[in-house]
Amino acid sequence: MRYEKNGKGYSHTERTAVFVGDFIDRGPKIRETLKIVRDMTENGKALAVMGNHEYNAMCYNTKNEKGEYLRKRSDNNINQHLATLNQFADYKTEWKSYLEWFHTLPLYLDLDEIRIVHACWDNDNIEILGDRNTISPDFLQELNSKKHCKSSSLFWATDECIKGREEKIPEGYKFYDKHGKARDEMRVRWYLNMSELNYEDFYMEEIAELRGKKVDTKV
């Protein structure tokens, strides 16, 4: 794409790169990926928004006032984050710096010609968030407090921006995620008109028994 590397990272004479989150937890070069993205954004050569993996990492590495981590260190959560932990095992100061940088990443960008979000753009959610477009340490604690956790519009506005929208699966059906866990909710293609779709077109993953059936919009 004709980006050239210089002392301040990669740049292009005409283009501005856009990074849409999830820079960590996958692949063999997480440190290198973070350096490219951070160098380019801090030097005005790229834009970036937060993904759910960056948010999860902040929660995994942050404690509440009781000394408990905001994201439980369960086997499943450890495994999701393990590649990052392993690649930064000998670079703890560097990793701490990136965790602090995550707090500066916007949840969304509303530009003149394009809107940028990691998972789901919903005008109501954007209005709810207002000027709270980055997750400061205080905001992170607030989102994970009993007052807001899964019970407030602010929590769900943030959650859908970075994780996408999920809908309940019709009663009696379920699917298994890649970790083998049974789920009764599934991410959906929120940008499509569900009233005109079959389930296999609306759901991100297929449930064979629902193939060919129209989405029940009354649920």
Summary of the structure (lengths in Angstrom):
residues: 219
radius of gyration: 19.1
end to end distance: 46.0
largest distance: 57.7
contacts: 585
relative contact order: 0.10
helix: 37%
strand: 16%
